[in-house]
Amino acid sequence: MGLTKKKKLKQIEQQLSKIKSTFGGLQERIATEGITGAGGKVLLAPTKPQLSTPTTPTPAVTPTTPISPTQPVTPTPPTQQPSELQGLRDSLTYIQKRITESVAPTQEEIGLQKQLQNLIASRELGLQKAAEQPIATPFITGQQKAITTRAGIQALPLQAQLSTLQAQRKAAFDVSEAQLGFEEAKLSRAEEAAKPPKPFTLTPGQQRFEFNPATGQFEATAGVAPKEVAEKAPDTIGNAESGFYTWNSETKKYELAIPGTGKQLSVTDIAKAEEKKVSVEAAKSDALDAHSLVTDLLNSPGLESITGLIQGLPFIGPLPGTAGALAKNQFNQIIGILSLENRQKLKGQGTISDFEGKMLSEASSSLGRNLSEQDFRKQLLKIKGAFASASGIDADINVTSPSGDSFSTTASREEINQLLSEGNKVEYR
């Protein structure tokens, strides 16, 4: 290879490194899918960013010993003026409009995308013309290589400009999203405060907290002593009077195992218990499937080819039929499972706990193919751990005590919740 060609290649590598370090993985879709070689499919539209729900800060709470109320308690909240509520609603509508606008690509982005498309079309035309020349194959190959290299160099500044615009638009989206969360919380509190006061009834384990202006803190004003929480879908239902019914996993039915001394459970009660049991088992099965998918990706020999610097270089990416292509498909499946809509669905079904939901939210926000393989694996392990404990499997965790002592262990969901309640910091590993 001549000295001049070596210098050109070195300059190309330096430009790639500079763009990669500046814009991270924002050029991934253009670099890996927008320029894929002759006949490749062009996907230049930006991906709609994943939404994450901001967490509203919780005021300090001073716990007190639960007391058993003898009469229903009627709180007296301050009255919220209708004009204030309307102002909050108008502000919320304005922010929602800004978010909608920030999702769509700008005209400047569309223009750059068209330039990249034209560049790709020009490259393909040049390759085709070179192939049709009545000259020796080595000369044709050399010309095609030069055309490809030149197209790659010309694409770099366009990709950089497009990445900058997308980064600016995403930054505006993130700011609006955070503001939306705060405004929604503010409106929710205002609407709650505007509701007329009404008596309330507490169930075992609940406490009523009200704000004390004198201390500036929330204090318990009523409460009922907690009792042991029953399993949502136990394998055995009933009692000594009605008899004990055990779950048959094959027939998906509760069957009488030990007759009781009195009236048996009604058909309606048994049907409700069976419906709940089937729902819980299906949710656990979904979590187990997700756990298996993440495990397969962690063990995939193609993982390295879809992460880090390699996945962002022009004309380079996992080839169809390779382990890298399968790993990329598995990654896309996981991203779909971790979407905000699916996480909310899993939370609503009771499939994931608050802690598991928090870990999945954090990992889904951080997970991206622009990460190094080591950091990519770290986020996958968090996701794997959350789905492990959700499906009833013991998860590998790191525990840090309030005093700063650390240790590693495996624990079930119940054990993890116990560790958290004692003030320990828990991380999946």
N, C-alpha and C positions, 0 to 999 in steps of 0.2 A: 504494500500500500504506500502511495507517494506521500511526501511530507505535507503537501497542500491538503490532500484529502483527510489526513489525520487531524490537521488543525481544524478543518470544517467539522468533523465529527466531534472533536473536543468542545467546540463552540456550541454545537447542538446540545451536548450533554449538560454544559453549564447553564444554558437557557432553560432546559427541562428542570434542572435542580432548583433554579431560582424561582420558577413559576410554582413548582411543587411546594416549596417551603413557604411561599407567600400566600397561596390560595388553598392549600391543603387539598381536600378531596372534592372541592366544588366543581372542578372541571371533569370529574369522573365520567359523567354520562356522555360528554362530547368526546373525551379522549379515548374511551374504551368502546363506545357504541356509535359515536358519530363518524368516526374514521376507522373502518374495520377492514379495508381491502376491497378488491374488486367484487362487485355484486353484493356487498355487505348492506345490511339494513341500517338506515340513518335514523337515530332517535335523538333529536336535539332539544326537544321541549323539556324545560326544567321540571323536576319532580316537586309536587306539592308538598310542602314541609309538614312533618308530623306535628300535630298539636299536643301540647301538654298543659294540664290544668294547673295554674299557679296555686300555691297553698296559702290560704289566708292566715296570718299570724293569730294564734290563740292567746287570749289574755291570761295573765297569771292566775292560778287557782289555788286557794288555800283550803286543803281538805280538812274536814272536821269529822268527828265521830257521827255516823249516820243516826238520825233520830226517827222514830216512828210517828208519823203524823196521825192525829186522831180525827182531824177534819180536813176536807180539801182546802188547798191554799190558793187564793186568787191574787196573782201578781198585778201590780199597777204600773204598766209601762208608760213612758212619755208619749204624748200624741204627736204624730208626724204630719206636717202640713202637706196637703195634696200638691201644692206647687213645688215643694222640695222633691217629692217622688217623681213628678213629671220631669223635673230638671235632670234627675239621675237617669231616668229612662231615655231622655233625649241624648244624654252623653253616651249612654251604652249603645244606642243606635248609630251614633256618629263613629264610634270606635269600630263597631262591626262593619260599617261601610269601608273604613280604612283598611281593615283586614282583608275584605273581599277584593279591594283594589290592588293590594300588595301581592295577592296570589297570582294574578295574571301577569305575563311577561310584558315589559315595556316595548314601545316601538323600536327603541334603539337595540334591545335584545333581539327582537324579531329580525331587524336588519342584519345584525351580526350572524344570526343563524342562517339567513339566506346567503350571506357571503360564504360561509363555511360549506353550505350545500353546493353553491356554484363552484367552489374550489374542488370539492370532491368530484363533481361532475366533470370538471375540466381534467382532473387527474385521470379519471376512468377513460375519458376520450383519448387522452394522450397515450395511455397504456395500450388502448385498442389500436390506435394508429401505428404505434411502434411495432406491435405484433404483426401487422399486415405488411410491413416492409419486406421486400425481396432481398433480405440480407441474411448473413449467418446468424444462427441462434445466439451465440455469445454476444454479438453486437446488440441484438434486440434486448437481451437480458440486461446489458449494461445501461441502455437507454431507459428501460423501464425502471431500473433501480434509481437512476438520476431523477426521473420524473417523480417517483414516490418520495425521495428525500426532499426535493424542492417543495413539494406540496406540504410535507410535514413542517418544514421551516416556515412557510407562508401561513400555516394554520396557527402557529404558536401565538403571535400577537393578537389574533382574533379570539383565540381561546382565553387569553389573559384578560382582554377587555370584557368578554362575555362573563367570565368568572367574577370580575369586579362588580359588574352590574347586578349579577345574581346575589352576590354577597351583600350589596347595599339594600337590595329589595328584601332579602331575608332578615337583615338587621331591623329594617322598618317593620317587618311582620312580627318579629320577636318582641319589639317594644310595644306594639299595639296589642299583641296577645297578652303581655303582662298587665297592661293597663285595663284590658277587658276583664281579666280575673279580679283585679281590685275593684273595678266598678260594679261587677256582678255581685261581689261580696257586700259592697256598700249598699247596693239596692236591696239585696236580700235582707240585710239587717234593718234597713229603713222600712221595708214592707212588713217585716215581722213586728217591728215596734209600733206600726200603725194599726195592727190588728187589735180588736177589743179584747180586754182581759177575760180569761175564762178559767174555771177551776181545772186542776189536773190531778191525775191519779198515778202514783208510782208503783212499779212492779218490783219484785225482789231484786236487790242489787243496784237499784237506781237511786240517785240523789238529785235534789233540786238545788241549783246554785243561782243566787241573785247577787247583783252588784251592790256593794256597800260603799256609798260615797264617802263615808267617814274614814274608811281604811284604804279606799282606792283599789279594792280587790273583790273578786267573786268569792262568796262564802256559801256553804251548804246551809239551807234553811229547812230542808225536810229530806227524809230518806227512809228506805226500807232495807233491812239487813239482807245481804246477798245469800243466795243458796246455790248449791251445786248446779251448774248448767248441764242439762241432759244432752246427749248426742243428737245431732239433727236427724240422722237416719240410722237408728240402732239396728243391730241384727236381731234383737229380741224386743217384743213389745208386750204389754199386758201386765197383769198383777195376779196376786193369789186368788182374788175373787173372780176375775174374768178368765183367768187362765193365761198361760204364756205361749206366745206365737213366735216362731223362729223363721228367719228369712231363707227362702230357697232360691239360690242364685240361678238355677236352671229354669224354673218356672216363673221367676220374678214375682213370687207371691209369699205372703206371710201365712204359715201353716200352723195349726194348733199342735203344740208339742206336749204341753202339760195341762190337762183340764183344770178349771178352777172350781171354787165352791159356790159360785153364783152365776149370774147372767154373763154370757160371752160378749165379746166386743161386737158392735153392730157392723153390718156389711159396709156402711158408709165410712165408719172410722177406720176400718181395715183398708178400704180403697184409698183413703187420703194418705195413710201411712205408706202404702205401696207406691203411690204417685211420687211422694217425697223421696222415698228410697231410690226409685228408678232415676229421678232427676239428679240426685247426689252422685249416684254411681256413674251416670253419663258424664257429669262434670269432671269427676276424677279420671275417667277414661280419656277425655279431651286433654287434660293436663298431662297425663301419662304419654299421650301421642306427641305432644309438644316437647316433652322431656326427651323422648327417643330421637326426635328430629334434631334437637340441639346436640345431643350426644353424637349422632352420626356426623354432623358437620365438624365437631371438635376432632373426631377421629379421621376425617377425610384427608387423603394424601394431596388433594387439590386445594386445600385451604390456603397454602402459601401463595398460590397463583392468583387469588382474588383479593389479596390484601396488600397494603403498603404501596411502595413506589411502582412496582411492576404493573399493577392494574390501572395505573394512571398514564402510562406511556402511549403515545399514538401508535396505531397499527399493532399493538400488543394486547392480548387478552386470552382468556381460556378458549381453546378451540372446541368446536362441537364434537361430542362423543368422548371428551376427556374427563378426567376426575375433576378438573377445574370447572368445567361447564356444569357438572352435577353439583359441585359445591356452591356455585353461584345461584343455581335454582333453589337449593336448600336455604341459602341466605335470604332470598326473596320470599320464600314461604314464611320464614321466621319473622321478617319485617311485617308481613301481612297479619300474622298472629298477634304481634305487639302493637298494632294500630290502636289509637285511642278508643275507637268504637269497640273493638274486640276486648280491650282491657276493661272497659266499663261493663260490657256484657258478662265477662268472667266474674267481675266484682259483684254484679247484681245477682248472679246465680249462686254466689257463695263459694265459687270454685277457689278463689284466692283470698287470702287474709289481707288486712291493711298493710302489714309489713311486706308481704309478698308483692302486693300491688305497687308499693313504693319502690321496691327493688326493680321490678319490671319497668316501671316508668323511667327510673334513672338509667337503666341499661339501654332501653330503647332510644333514649335521647342521645346517648354517647356512642352507640353502635354504628359503625360505618366502615366501608371497605377501604377508606383512606387511612385507617389506623394501621399501625404496625401489627404484625402477626401476634406479637406478645400481648399488646393492649386489646386486640380483637378477641383473643382467647379469654382474657380477663372478663370482658363484658359478657361473653357467651357463658362463662361459668356462673355468673350471677343469675342469668336467665335460667340456666339448667337447675341451679339450686332452688329457685323460686317454684319452678314447676315440679321439682322433686317433692318438696314438702307439701305442695298443694295436692299431689296425687297420692299422698300417704307414704312416700319413700323417705327414709332418713337422708338428710342433706349434709354435705360437707361444709362446715362453717369455721370461721375464725371468731373468737370471742375475746373482747377486751373489757375487763372489769372496771368499775368506777375508780379503783385505786391505780389503774394502769397496767395491771398484770394481764398477759395475753396467753391464750392456748388455742389449739385446734382440736376439733372433735366432730362427731356426726350427731345429728339431733333430729327429732321429729318436729312437726309443726307445734305441738303442745309444748315440747321442751324449749323450742325457740321463743315462744311467747312468754314462757316462764322466765327465761333469761332476760328478755327485754323488760319485763315487769320489775325485775330486780335492779334495773339501771345499767345493765351490760350493753355494750355495743356489739352487734352481730353482723357479720358479713359472710356471704356465700363465697366459697372458694372452689 
